[in-house]
């Protein structure tokens, strides 16, 4: 079964085009190093919940939009190998101050697939 990394970030609405450009580059880098799929989704129906919600999870502000992303790998071992190469790839080197999202509020994790229909 595939291994999946999942991410949720809050992106300022006026920086969404910069985020999309970064995502396109990142997707190319991940795929070049062996990821099976790279997906980025802009929140369209993500209401602010009373207790839990995507916006609450990333402390999204009024001028921000939630982005949900995932990357699929053949296995956890392939993921670890690919991520090491991605982190060393010069195409993704940038000043953290220039990022179109606040990395401190990013939620991410790795998941083992157990069902695929």
N, C-alpha and C positions, 0 to 999 in steps of 0.2 A: 504494500500500500504506500502511496506517496506521503511525503513529509511536507508540512505547510508552515510557513512563517506568516503571521498575521500582524497588521499594524493599523492603528487609528491615530490620526493627528487632527489638530484644528489649524486651519489655514486662513489667514486674513483674506477677506473677499477681494481686496485690491491687489493681493499677491497671488491670486489663483493661476494666472497665466504663467508667472515665474515658477510656480509649483508644477504646473503641467510640463513645462520645459525640462525641469529637473527630473520629473518622473519618466519622461521619454528617454532621457539619457540613462537614468538608472535602469530602466527596463532593458535597454540595449546591452548594458554592461552585464546585468544578471543573466540574460539569455546567452550572451557571448561566452560566459563562463560555465554554462551548462544548466541553468534553471529551465524547467519544463514549461512554466508559465509565469507571467508577471501581470498582475491586474491592479488597476487603480480605479476607485469609484468615488464620485462626489456625492455627498449626502443630498437626497431629494425628499425623503420622507423620514426624518429623524427628529421627532418631537422631543422637547426637553421634558424628561420624566420627573415625577414627584420624588422618587427615591433613586432610580437608576435610569441611565440612558446613555447613548453615545456622546451627546454633548456634555453631560455631566462628567463622564469618564475622563474627558480631555480638558475639562474646565473651559469649554468653548464660550467665547464672549459674543455679544450681539453682532459684531462686525466680522465674525469668523464662520467658516463652514467646515463641517466634519468630512474627512476623507478616510475611507476604509480601503485597505490594500492587502493583497496577499501574494505570496510567491510559492510556487509548487516545485518540489524537488523529487527525485527518484527515491531518496532515502535520507535519514538523518546524517549518515556519513557523507553523502554527496552534498548535503546542505552545508555541513561544516567545511568541506573542501572548497565549495563555491564561495561561501561568505569570506573565507580567508583571501581568496583571489580578488573578490569584489572590493574589499577594504583596502587592498594594495593598488587598485586600479587608479591611475592618475586622472581618468575622466571624471571621477567623483570627488576629487580633492577641491575643497572650497573652504572659505572662511565661515565658521559657524555663525558669525554675525550677519552674514548675507543669506542665510537660509530663509526660505519663505514660510517657515513654521517654527514654533517653539519646541525644540527637541526635548526639553524637560517635561513637557506634557504628553509626549508620545507614549502610547501603550503598545507593547509588542510582545510576542512570544512565539515559541515553536510548538507545533502540534503534530502528534502521530495520527494519521487517518485510521479509522476503524470501520468506516462504511462508505462505499461509493456506489451509487445506483445509477 
